[in-house]
Amino acid sequence: VSKLRALLAATPGIESFHDFRTRAGRIPHVDFHVVVKAETTAKQVHDLFLDLQTKIRAIVGPSTRVLMHADPLDG
């Protein structure tokens, strides 16, 4: 969990993150919300997700289900 939190905190384009949850089991789950600048495009968010999904699976395992929700930065 600490490695995943450190990954999210160090990822360019993520202003902050919240609602971070993990679940172990036959198919591990990692679920979180990221806050991105309001001008971030859908393609940039999609590319961010794909990059994070690869990095998270490298930490947790290749069958990990990764769910990410993007919120715009207010203000």
PDB file of N, CA, C and O in Angstrom, chain B, residues numbered from 101:
ATOM      1  N   VAL B 101       0.830  -1.191   0.000  1.00  0.00           N
ATOM      2  CA  VAL B 101       0.000   0.000   0.000  1.00  0.00           C
ATOM      3  C   VAL B 101       0.873   1.252   0.000  1.00  0.00           C
ATOM      4  O   VAL B 101       0.574   2.214  -0.707  1.00  0.00           O
ATOM      5  N   SER B 102       1.939   1.248   0.780  1.00  0.00           N
ATOM      6  CA  SER B 102       2.803   2.434   0.821  1.00  0.00           C
ATOM      7  C   SER B 102       3.473   2.683  -0.531  1.00  0.00           C
ATOM      8  O   SER B 102       3.651   3.837  -0.922  1.00  0.00           O
ATOM      9  N   LYS B 103       3.843   1.632  -1.241  1.00  0.00           N
ATOM     10  CA  LYS B 103       4.443   1.800  -2.569  1.00  0.00           C
ATOM     11  C   LYS B 103       3.433   2.390  -3.551  1.00  0.00           C
ATOM     12  O   LYS B 103       3.783   3.232  -4.378  1.00  0.00           O
ATOM     13  N   LEU B 104       2.196   1.952  -3.458  1.00  0.00           N
ATOM     14  CA  LEU B 104       1.159   2.483  -4.346  1.00  0.00           C
ATOM     15  C   LEU B 104       0.882   3.946  -4.049  1.00  0.00           C
ATOM     16  O   LEU B 104       0.761   4.756  -4.969  1.00  0.00           O
ATOM     17  N   ARG B 105       0.780   4.293  -2.769  1.00  0.00           N
ATOM     18  CA  ARG B 105       0.557   5.692  -2.389  1.00  0.00           C
ATOM     19  C   ARG B 105       1.717   6.568  -2.842  1.00  0.00           C
ATOM     20  O   ARG B 105       1.504   7.685  -3.313  1.00  0.00           O
ATOM     21  N   ALA B 106       2.940   6.071  -2.704  1.00  0.00           N
ATOM     22  CA  ALA B 106       4.114   6.827  -3.142  1.00  0.00           C
ATOM     23  C   ALA B 106       4.095   7.018  -4.659  1.00  0.00           C
ATOM     24  O   ALA B 106       4.447   8.087  -5.157  1.00  0.00           O
ATOM     25  N   LEU B 107       3.689   5.991  -5.385  1.00  0.00           N
ATOM     26  CA  LEU B 107       3.584   6.092  -6.841  1.00  0.00           C
ATOM     27  C   LEU B 107       2.606   7.193  -7.230  1.00  0.00           C
ATOM     28  O   LEU B 107       2.929   8.045  -8.058  1.00  0.00           O
ATOM     29  N   LEU B 108       1.418   7.183  -6.642  1.00  0.00           N
ATOM     30  CA  LEU B 108       0.420   8.204  -6.970  1.00  0.00           C
ATOM     31  C   LEU B 108       0.914   9.598  -6.601  1.00  0.00           C
ATOM     32  O   LEU B 108       0.736  10.543  -7.370  1.00  0.00           O
ATOM     33  N   ALA B 109       1.524   9.731  -5.449  1.00  0.00           N
ATOM     34  CA  ALA B 109       2.005  11.037  -4.991  1.00  0.00           C
ATOM     35  C   ALA B 109       3.105  11.590  -5.894  1.00  0.00           C
ATOM     36  O   ALA B 109       3.238  12.807  -6.028  1.00  0.00           O
ATOM     37  N   ALA B 110       3.891  10.714  -6.513  1.00  0.00           N
ATOM     38  CA  ALA B 110       5.025  11.149  -7.334  1.00  0.00           C
ATOM     39  C   ALA B 110       4.690  11.262  -8.822  1.00  0.00           C
ATOM     40  O   ALA B 110       5.556  11.640  -9.612  1.00  0.00           O
ATOM     41  N   THR B 111       3.469  10.949  -9.220  1.00  0.00           N
ATOM     42  CA  THR B 111       3.116  10.934 -10.639  1.00  0.00           C
ATOM     43  C   THR B 111       2.799  12.345 -11.141  1.00  0.00           C
ATOM     44  O   THR B 111       1.903  13.004 -10.614  1.00  0.00           O
ATOM     45  N   PRO B 112       3.534  12.809 -12.162  1.00  0.00           N
ATOM     46  CA  PRO B 112       3.216  14.124 -12.743  1.00  0.00           C
ATOM     47  C   PRO B 112       1.797  14.136 -13.303  1.00  0.00           C
ATOM     48  O   PRO B 112       1.340  13.155 -13.888  1.00  0.00           O
ATOM     49  N   GLY B 113       1.116  15.247 -13.119  1.00  0.00           N
ATOM     50  CA  GLY B 113      -0.247  15.391 -13.614  1.00  0.00           C
ATOM     51  C   GLY B 113      -1.292  15.124 -12.555  1.00  0.00           C
ATOM     52  O   GLY B 113      -2.450  15.507 -12.718  1.00  0.00           O
ATOM     53  N   ILE B 114      -0.898  14.470 -11.465  1.00  0.00           N
ATOM     54  CA  ILE B 114      -1.828  14.228 -10.360  1.00  0.00           C
ATOM     55  C   ILE B 114      -1.570  15.297  -9.296  1.00  0.00           C
ATOM     56  O   ILE B 114      -0.490  15.364  -8.709  1.00  0.00           O
ATOM     57  N   GLU B 115      -2.576  16.121  -9.065  1.00  0.00           N
ATOM     58  CA  GLU B 115      -2.451  17.164  -8.047  1.00  0.00           C
ATOM     59  C   GLU B 115      -2.600  16.576  -6.647  1.00  0.00           C
ATOM     60  O   GLU B 115      -1.909  16.990  -5.716  1.00  0.00           O
ATOM     61  N   SER B 116      -3.503  15.612  -6.503  1.00  0.00           N
ATOM     62  CA  SER B 116      -3.715  14.891  -5.247  1.00  0.00           C
ATOM     63  C   SER B 116      -4.537  13.653  -5.567  1.00  0.00           C
ATOM     64  O   SER B 116      -4.973  13.464  -6.702  1.00  0.00           O
ATOM     65  N   PHE B 117      -4.745  12.809  -4.560  1.00  0.00           N
ATOM     66  CA  PHE B 117      -5.601  11.640  -4.740  1.00  0.00           C
ATOM     67  C   PHE B 117      -6.348  11.374  -3.441  1.00  0.00           C
ATOM     68  O   PHE B 117      -5.931  11.807  -2.367  1.00  0.00           O
ATOM     69  N   HIS B 118      -7.462  10.655  -3.559  1.00  0.00           N
ATOM     70  CA  HIS B 118      -8.286  10.354  -2.388  1.00  0.00           C
ATOM     71  C   HIS B 118      -9.103   9.095  -2.661  1.00  0.00           C
ATOM     72  O   HIS B 118      -9.031   8.516  -3.745  1.00  0.00           O
ATOM     73  N   ASP B 119      -9.867   8.689  -1.680  1.00  0.00           N
ATOM     74  CA  ASP B 119     -10.691   7.467  -1.777  1.00  0.00           C
ATOM     75  C   ASP B 119      -9.871   6.279  -2.271  1.00  0.00           C
ATOM     76  O   ASP B 119     -10.321   5.500  -3.111  1.00  0.00           O
ATOM     77  N   PHE B 120      -8.670   6.157  -1.738  1.00  0.00           N
ATOM     78  CA  PHE B 120      -7.748   5.088  -2.118  1.00  0.00           C
ATOM     79  C   PHE B 120      -8.135   3.818  -1.370  1.00  0.00           C
ATOM     80  O   PHE B 120      -8.185   3.800  -0.141  1.00  0.00           O
ATOM     81  N   ARG B 121      -8.406   2.759  -2.125  1.00  0.00           N
ATOM     82  CA  ARG B 121      -8.791   1.481  -1.514  1.00  0.00           C
ATOM     83  C   ARG B 121      -8.086   0.344  -2.227  1.00  0.00           C
ATOM     84  O   ARG B 121      -7.838   0.399  -3.431  1.00  0.00           O
ATOM     85  N   THR B 122      -7.771  -0.679  -1.464  1.00  0.00           N
ATOM     86  CA  THR B 122      -7.201  -1.891  -2.040  1.00  0.00           C
ATOM     87  C   THR B 122      -7.961  -3.091  -1.495  1.00  0.00           C
ATOM     88  O   THR B 122      -8.551  -3.037  -0.415  1.00  0.00           O
ATOM     89  N   ARG B 123      -7.935  -4.164  -2.258  1.00  0.00           N
ATOM     90  CA  ARG B 123      -8.533  -5.408  -1.801  1.00  0.00           C
ATOM     91  C   ARG B 123      -7.668  -6.551  -2.314  1.00  0.00           C
ATOM     92  O   ARG B 123      -7.397  -6.661  -3.510  1.00  0.00           O
ATOM     93  N   ALA B 124      -7.246  -7.390  -1.389  1.00  0.00           N
ATOM     94  CA  ALA B 124      -6.456  -8.569  -1.746  1.00  0.00           C
ATOM     95  C   ALA B 124      -7.402  -9.696  -2.135  1.00  0.00           C
ATOM     96  O   ALA B 124      -8.616  -9.578  -1.972  1.00  0.00           O
ATOM     97  N   GLY B 125      -6.866 -10.747  -2.630  1.00  0.00           N
ATOM     98  CA  GLY B 125      -7.667 -11.910  -2.987  1.00  0.00           C
ATOM     99  C   GLY B 125      -7.170 -12.514  -4.280  1.00  0.00           C
ATOM    100  O   GLY B 125      -6.096 -12.175  -4.776  1.00  0.00           O
ATOM    101  N   ARG B 126      -7.973 -13.416  -4.818  1.00  0.00           N
ATOM    102  CA  ARG B 126      -7.603 -14.069  -6.068  1.00  0.00           C
ATOM    103  C   ARG B 126      -7.352 -13.034  -7.163  1.00  0.00           C
ATOM    104  O   ARG B 126      -6.403 -13.156  -7.938  1.00  0.00           O
ATOM    105  N   ILE B 127      -8.206 -12.020  -7.218  1.00  0.00           N
ATOM    106  CA  ILE B 127      -8.012 -10.904  -8.141  1.00  0.00           C
ATOM    107  C   ILE B 127      -7.918  -9.634  -7.295  1.00  0.00           C
ATOM    108  O   ILE B 127      -8.943  -9.109  -6.861  1.00  0.00           O
ATOM    109  N   PRO B 128      -6.705  -9.135  -7.056  1.00  0.00           N
ATOM    110  CA  PRO B 128      -6.555  -7.921  -6.258  1.00  0.00           C
ATOM    111  C   PRO B 128      -7.191  -6.710  -6.958  1.00  0.00           C
ATOM    112  O   PRO B 128      -7.258  -6.656  -8.186  1.00  0.00           O
ATOM    113  N   HIS B 129      -7.649  -5.759  -6.170  1.00  0.00           N
ATOM    114  CA  HIS B 129      -8.238  -4.518  -6.682  1.00  0.00           C
ATOM    115  C   HIS B 129      -7.498  -3.324  -6.090  1.00  0.00           C
ATOM    116  O   HIS B 129      -7.132  -3.321  -4.914  1.00  0.00           O
ATOM    117  N   VAL B 130      -7.286  -2.319  -6.921  1.00  0.00           N
ATOM    118  CA  VAL B 130      -6.779  -1.029  -6.470  1.00  0.00           C
ATOM    119  C   VAL B 130      -7.717   0.010  -7.075  1.00  0.00           C
ATOM    120  O   VAL B 130      -7.891   0.061  -8.293  1.00  0.00           O
ATOM    121  N   ASP B 131      -8.317   0.832  -6.229  1.00  0.00           N
ATOM    122  CA  ASP B 131      -9.341   1.793  -6.631  1.00  0.00           C
ATOM    123  C   ASP B 131      -8.992   3.138  -6.010  1.00  0.00           C
ATOM    124  O   ASP B 131      -8.683   3.208  -4.820  1.00  0.00           O
ATOM    125  N   PHE B 132      -9.038   4.206  -6.802  1.00  0.00           N
ATOM    126  CA  PHE B 132      -8.676   5.524  -6.285  1.00  0.00           C
ATOM    127  C   PHE B 132      -9.236   6.626  -7.177  1.00  0.00           C
ATOM    128  O   PHE B 132      -9.604   6.391  -8.327  1.00  0.00           O
ATOM    129  N   HIS B 133      -9.289   7.818  -6.625  1.00  0.00           N
ATOM    130  CA  HIS B 133      -9.662   9.015  -7.364  1.00  0.00           C
ATOM    131  C   HIS B 133      -8.426   9.899  -7.448  1.00  0.00           C
ATOM    132  O   HIS B 133      -7.688  10.034  -6.472  1.00  0.00           O
ATOM    133  N   VAL B 134      -8.201  10.496  -8.604  1.00  0.00           N
ATOM    134  CA  VAL B 134      -7.119  11.459  -8.746  1.00  0.00           C
ATOM    135  C   VAL B 134      -7.719  12.824  -9.046  1.00  0.00           C
ATOM    136  O   VAL B 134      -8.770  12.929  -9.679  1.00  0.00           O
ATOM    137  N   VAL B 135      -7.050  13.848  -8.593  1.00  0.00           N
ATOM    138  CA  VAL B 135      -7.435  15.220  -8.908  1.00  0.00           C
ATOM    139  C   VAL B 135      -6.428  15.730  -9.926  1.00  0.00           C
ATOM    140  O   VAL B 135      -5.220  15.706  -9.692  1.00  0.00           O
ATOM    141  N   VAL B 136      -6.946  16.194 -11.067  1.00  0.00           N
ATOM    142  CA  VAL B 136      -6.108  16.707 -12.147  1.00  0.00           C
ATOM    143  C   VAL B 136      -6.531  18.139 -12.465  1.00  0.00           C
ATOM    144  O   VAL B 136      -7.651  18.544 -12.155  1.00  0.00           O
ATOM    145  N   LYS B 137      -5.647  18.892 -13.075  1.00  0.00           N
ATOM    146  CA  LYS B 137      -5.997  20.253 -13.472  1.00  0.00           C
ATOM    147  C   LYS B 137      -7.199  20.219 -14.402  1.00  0.00           C
ATOM    148  O   LYS B 137      -7.347  19.300 -15.209  1.00  0.00           O
ATOM    149  N   ALA B 138      -8.054  21.221 -14.284  1.00  0.00           N
ATOM    150  CA  ALA B 138      -9.304  21.257 -15.042  1.00  0.00           C
ATOM    151  C   ALA B 138      -9.081  21.219 -16.552  1.00  0.00           C
ATOM    152  O   ALA B 138      -9.934  20.724 -17.289  1.00  0.00           O
ATOM    153  N   GLU B 139      -7.956  21.730 -17.014  1.00  0.00           N
ATOM    154  CA  GLU B 139      -7.698  21.759 -18.459  1.00  0.00           C
ATOM    155  C   GLU B 139      -7.125  20.441 -19.000  1.00  0.00           C
ATOM    156  O   GLU B 139      -6.848  20.340 -20.195  1.00  0.00           O
ATOM    157  N   THR B 140      -6.947  19.450 -18.153  1.00  0.00           N
ATOM    158  CA  THR B 140      -6.442  18.148 -18.591  1.00  0.00           C
ATOM    159  C   THR B 140      -7.448  17.510 -19.538  1.00  0.00           C
ATOM    160  O   THR B 140      -8.638  17.435 -19.231  1.00  0.00           O
ATOM    161  N   THR B 141      -6.972  17.051 -20.684  1.00  0.00           N
ATOM    162  CA  THR B 141      -7.869  16.464 -21.685  1.00  0.00           C
ATOM    163  C   THR B 141      -8.223  15.019 -21.330  1.00  0.00           C
ATOM    164  O   THR B 141      -7.560  14.382 -20.512  1.00  0.00           O
ATOM    165  N   ALA B 142      -9.270  14.528 -21.955  1.00  0.00           N
ATOM    166  CA  ALA B 142      -9.677  13.133 -21.746  1.00  0.00           C
ATOM    167  C   ALA B 142      -8.555  12.185 -22.184  1.00  0.00           C
ATOM    168  O   ALA B 142      -8.324  11.161 -21.541  1.00  0.00           O
ATOM    169  N   LYS B 143      -7.864  12.520 -23.268  1.00  0.00           N
ATOM    170  CA  LYS B 143      -6.759  11.672 -23.726  1.00  0.00           C
ATOM    171  C   LYS B 143      -5.630  11.652 -22.702  1.00  0.00           C
ATOM    172  O   LYS B 143      -5.047  10.598 -22.447  1.00  0.00           O
ATOM    173  N   GLN B 144      -5.317  12.792 -22.119  1.00  0.00           N
ATOM    174  CA  GLN B 144      -4.267  12.837 -21.105  1.00  0.00           C
ATOM    175  C   GLN B 144      -4.644  12.005 -19.886  1.00  0.00           C
ATOM    176  O   GLN B 144      -3.797  11.310 -19.325  1.00  0.00           O
ATOM    177  N   VAL B 145      -5.911  12.069 -19.470  1.00  0.00           N
ATOM    178  CA  VAL B 145      -6.370  11.258 -18.339  1.00  0.00           C
ATOM    179  C   VAL B 145      -6.292   9.778 -18.706  1.00  0.00           C
ATOM    180  O   VAL B 145      -5.868   8.956 -17.893  1.00  0.00           O
ATOM    181  N   HIS B 146      -6.697   9.441 -19.915  1.00  0.00           N
ATOM    182  CA  HIS B 146      -6.641   8.055 -20.366  1.00  0.00           C
ATOM    183  C   HIS B 146      -5.195   7.541 -20.377  1.00  0.00           C
ATOM    184  O   HIS B 146      -4.917   6.443 -19.893  1.00  0.00           O
ATOM    185  N   ASP B 147      -4.293   8.330 -20.924  1.00  0.00           N
ATOM    186  CA  ASP B 147      -2.881   7.941 -20.960  1.00  0.00           C
ATOM    187  C   ASP B 147      -2.310   7.814 -19.548  1.00  0.00           C
ATOM    188  O   ASP B 147      -1.523   6.909 -19.273  1.00  0.00           O
ATOM    189  N   LEU B 148      -2.705   8.717 -18.657  1.00  0.00           N
ATOM    190  CA  LEU B 148      -2.290   8.650 -17.257  1.00  0.00           C
ATOM    191  C   LEU B 148      -2.752   7.334 -16.642  1.00  0.00           C
ATOM    192  O   LEU B 148      -1.984   6.661 -15.953  1.00  0.00           O
ATOM    193  N   PHE B 149      -4.018   6.966 -16.894  1.00  0.00           N
ATOM    194  CA  PHE B 149      -4.549   5.710 -16.366  1.00  0.00           C
ATOM    195  C   PHE B 149      -3.755   4.508 -16.878  1.00  0.00           C
ATOM    196  O   PHE B 149      -3.383   3.632 -16.097  1.00  0.00           O
ATOM    197  N   LEU B 150      -3.498   4.463 -18.169  1.00  0.00           N
ATOM    198  CA  LEU B 150      -2.768   3.319 -18.731  1.00  0.00           C
ATOM    199  C   LEU B 150      -1.377   3.201 -18.128  1.00  0.00           C
ATOM    200  O   LEU B 150      -0.918   2.097 -17.838  1.00  0.00           O
ATOM    201  N   ASP B 151      -0.703   4.334 -17.937  1.00  0.00           N
ATOM    202  CA  ASP B 151       0.624   4.329 -17.328  1.00  0.00           C
ATOM    203  C   ASP B 151       0.550   3.825 -15.887  1.00  0.00           C
ATOM    204  O   ASP B 151       1.350   2.984 -15.477  1.00  0.00           O
ATOM    205  N   LEU B 152      -0.413   4.344 -15.120  1.00  0.00           N
ATOM    206  CA  LEU B 152      -0.567   3.916 -13.729  1.00  0.00           C
ATOM    207  C   LEU B 152      -0.955   2.443 -13.633  1.00  0.00           C
ATOM    208  O   LEU B 152      -0.463   1.721 -12.766  1.00  0.00           O
ATOM    209  N   GLN B 153      -1.830   2.007 -14.516  1.00  0.00           N
ATOM    210  CA  GLN B 153      -2.261   0.608 -14.505  1.00  0.00           C
ATOM    211  C   GLN B 153      -1.047  -0.318 -14.673  1.00  0.00           C
ATOM    212  O   GLN B 153      -0.921  -1.312 -13.958  1.00  0.00           O
ATOM    213  N   THR B 154      -0.175   0.001 -15.598  1.00  0.00           N
ATOM    214  CA  THR B 154       1.030  -0.802 -15.825  1.00  0.00           C
ATOM    215  C   THR B 154       1.923  -0.801 -14.586  1.00  0.00           C
ATOM    216  O   THR B 154       2.408  -1.850 -14.162  1.00  0.00           O
ATOM    217  N   LYS B 155       2.135   0.376 -14.013  1.00  0.00           N
ATOM    218  CA  LYS B 155       3.009   0.494 -12.845  1.00  0.00           C
ATOM    219  C   LYS B 155       2.415  -0.191 -11.612  1.00  0.00           C
ATOM    220  O   LYS B 155       3.139  -0.819 -10.840  1.00  0.00           O
ATOM    221  N   ILE B 156       1.116  -0.070 -11.432  1.00  0.00           N
ATOM    222  CA  ILE B 156       0.449  -0.717 -10.289  1.00  0.00           C
ATOM    223  C   ILE B 156       0.514  -2.232 -10.437  1.00  0.00           C
ATOM    224  O   ILE B 156       0.783  -2.941  -9.467  1.00  0.00           O
ATOM    225  N   ARG B 157       0.272  -2.726 -11.634  1.00  0.00           N
ATOM    226  CA  ARG B 157       0.344  -4.177 -11.854  1.00  0.00           C
ATOM    227  C   ARG B 157       1.760  -4.702 -11.646  1.00  0.00           C
ATOM    228  O   ARG B 157       1.937  -5.849 -11.235  1.00  0.00           O
ATOM    229  N   ALA B 158       2.761  -3.887 -11.921  1.00  0.00           N
ATOM    230  CA  ALA B 158       4.146  -4.301 -11.675  1.00  0.00           C
ATOM    231  C   ALA B 158       4.403  -4.453 -10.176  1.00  0.00           C
ATOM    232  O   ALA B 158       5.238  -5.260  -9.767  1.00  0.00           O
ATOM    233  N   ILE B 159       3.692  -3.684  -9.362  1.00  0.00           N
ATOM    234  CA  ILE B 159       3.855  -3.759  -7.913  1.00  0.00           C
ATOM    235  C   ILE B 159       3.006  -4.871  -7.306  1.00  0.00           C
ATOM    236  O   ILE B 159       3.492  -5.657  -6.494  1.00  0.00           O
ATOM    237  N   VAL B 160       1.736  -4.933  -7.702  1.00  0.00           N
ATOM    238  CA  VAL B 160       0.768  -5.835  -7.055  1.00  0.00           C
ATOM    239  C   VAL B 160       0.655  -7.180  -7.753  1.00  0.00           C
ATOM    240  O   VAL B 160       0.518  -8.214  -7.100  1.00  0.00           O
ATOM    241  N   GLY B 161       0.711  -7.168  -9.080  1.00  0.00           N
ATOM    242  CA  GLY B 161       0.578  -8.395  -9.863  1.00  0.00           C
ATOM    243  C   GLY B 161      -0.199  -8.129 -11.134  1.00  0.00           C
ATOM    244  O   GLY B 161      -1.010  -7.205 -11.186  1.00  0.00           O
ATOM    245  N   PRO B 162       0.043  -8.939 -12.172  1.00  0.00           N
ATOM    246  CA  PRO B 162      -0.533  -8.683 -13.489  1.00  0.00           C
ATOM    247  C   PRO B 162      -2.044  -8.829 -13.592  1.00  0.00           C
ATOM    248  O   PRO B 162      -2.643  -8.309 -14.533  1.00  0.00           O
ATOM    249  N   SER B 163      -2.675  -9.521 -12.652  1.00  0.00           N
ATOM    250  CA  SER B 163      -4.128  -9.696 -12.729  1.00  0.00           C
ATOM    251  C   SER B 163      -4.894  -8.636 -11.935  1.00  0.00           C
ATOM    252  O   SER B 163      -6.119  -8.706 -11.833  1.00  0.00           O
ATOM    253  N   THR B 164      -4.187  -7.664 -11.377  1.00  0.00           N
ATOM    254  CA  THR B 164      -4.816  -6.638 -10.551  1.00  0.00           C
ATOM    255  C   THR B 164      -5.813  -5.815 -11.362  1.00  0.00           C
ATOM    256  O   THR B 164      -5.508  -5.364 -12.466  1.00  0.00           O
ATOM    257  N   ARG B 165      -6.993  -5.628 -10.807  1.00  0.00           N
ATOM    258  CA  ARG B 165      -7.983  -4.739 -11.412  1.00  0.00           C
ATOM    259  C   ARG B 165      -7.719  -3.340 -10.883  1.00  0.00           C
ATOM    260  O   ARG B 165      -7.706  -3.109  -9.674  1.00  0.00           O
ATOM    261  N   VAL B 166      -7.510  -2.415 -11.801  1.00  0.00           N
ATOM    262  CA  VAL B 166      -7.196  -1.041 -11.424  1.00  0.00           C
ATOM    263  C   VAL B 166      -8.355  -0.155 -11.870  1.00  0.00           C
ATOM    264  O   VAL B 166      -8.725  -0.139 -13.044  1.00  0.00           O
ATOM    265  N   LEU B 167      -8.918   0.578 -10.921  1.00  0.00           N
ATOM    266  CA  LEU B 167     -10.016   1.496 -11.199  1.00  0.00           C
ATOM    267  C   LEU B 167      -9.591   2.895 -10.792  1.00  0.00           C
ATOM    268  O   LEU B 167      -9.157   3.116  -9.661  1.00  0.00           O
ATOM    269  N   MET B 168      -9.716   3.846 -11.721  1.00  0.00           N
ATOM    270  CA  MET B 168      -9.333   5.212 -11.428  1.00  0.00           C
ATOM    271  C   MET B 168     -10.453   6.149 -11.868  1.00  0.00           C
ATOM    272  O   MET B 168     -11.013   6.004 -12.954  1.00  0.00           O
ATOM    273  N   HIS B 169     -10.766   7.101 -11.013  1.00  0.00           N
ATOM    274  CA  HIS B 169     -11.730   8.145 -11.330  1.00  0.00           C
ATOM    275  C   HIS B 169     -10.986   9.472 -11.275  1.00  0.00           C
ATOM    276  O   HIS B 169     -10.235   9.726 -10.334  1.00  0.00           O
ATOM    277  N   ALA B 170     -11.192  10.320 -12.282  1.00  0.00           N
ATOM    278  CA  ALA B 170     -10.509  11.615 -12.307  1.00  0.00           C
ATOM    279  C   ALA B 170     -11.482  12.721 -11.941  1.00  0.00           C
ATOM    280  O   ALA B 170     -12.589  12.792 -12.474  1.00  0.00           O
ATOM    281  N   ASP B 171     -11.061  13.581 -11.029  1.00  0.00           N
ATOM    282  CA  ASP B 171     -11.827  14.752 -10.607  1.00  0.00           C
ATOM    283  C   ASP B 171     -11.058  15.996 -11.030  1.00  0.00           C
ATOM    284  O   ASP B 171      -9.832  16.031 -10.917  1.00  0.00           O
ATOM    285  N   PRO B 172     -11.772  17.035 -11.525  1.00  0.00           N
ATOM    286  CA  PRO B 172     -11.070  18.278 -11.864  1.00  0.00           C
ATOM    287  C   PRO B 172     -10.710  19.063 -10.611  1.00  0.00           C
ATOM    288  O   PRO B 172     -11.448  19.051  -9.625  1.00  0.00           O
ATOM    289  N   LEU B 173      -9.586  19.738 -10.657  1.00  0.00           N
ATOM    290  CA  LEU B 173      -9.151  20.588  -9.560  1.00  0.00           C
ATOM    291  C   LEU B 173     -10.065  21.802  -9.490  1.00  0.00           C
ATOM    292  O   LEU B 173     -10.251  22.485 -10.497  1.00  0.00           O
ATOM    293  N   ASP B 174     -10.628  22.081  -8.350  1.00  0.00           N
ATOM    294  CA  ASP B 174     -11.473  23.249  -8.162  1.00  0.00           C
ATOM    295  C   ASP B 174     -10.588  24.453  -7.900  1.00  0.00           C
ATOM    296  O   ASP B 174      -9.689  24.413  -7.061  1.00  0.00           O
ATOM    297  N   GLY B 175     -10.857  25.523  -8.631  1.00  0.00           N
ATOM    298  CA  GLY B 175     -10.138  26.773  -8.399  1.00  0.00           C
ATOM    299  C   GLY B 175      -8.909  26.823  -9.119  1.00  0.00           C
ATOM    300  O   GLY B 175      -8.182  27.812  -9.032  1.00  0.00           O
TER     301      GLY B 175
END
